[in-house]
Amino acid sequence: MSWRDRDARRLYAWEDAEVAPRDRAKVPFARLQALVDHVWAGEGRRWPPRVRPLPKQARGTVARATRTAIEAPSELPSWVLLHEIAHALTADVNGDHAGHGPDFVAAYLRLLVIYARLDRAMLEASLDAAGIARARDAAA
């Protein structure tokens, strides 16, 4: 198993245990772009990624993101949308991205605190307990 796979599995387990139970909001597809635009502007960015339908053949994928697009199903938990926005924030237009590494985790943590209003100290403690590294983020 590669380090990227290990990072992703560890992060997904952390989300299931710590984030999903605390943020049960679901966002219908029709509202996703407005939320992406809001968060993107709140991060001081221009040119947000476009939301488009997740292809039907992506059966094992909940959602996915690049710098320019977020693909999503007909409804998405808000924390998953924030996860995908963090991917877009840490990617470039050439397709290079931070995976689920420390830069991604720092961006995702910031979004969870600001937009899902989750407790930063609790999230940081649970990330540390799960052994998930994050870049030190001065913002938020």
Number of C-alpha atoms within 10 A of each C-alpha: 5 7 10 13 12 12 17 16 13 16 20 14 12 19 17 11 12 15 18 15 9 15 16 11 11 13 17 13 17 11 11 21 16 12 17 20 18 13 18 19 13 13 14 7 11 10 10 20 20 16 20 14 12 17 12 8 7 12 9 6 13 15 19 19 21 23 23 17 16 24 21 23 17 11 15 17 16 21 23 20 24 22 24 24 28 28 25 26 24 21 19 14 10 9 10 11 18 17 17 27 18 17 21 25 25 22 25 23 24 22 22 22 15 15 15 17 12 17 13 15 10 11 17 16 11 15 20 12 10 13 13 18 18 19 12 11 13 7 8 10
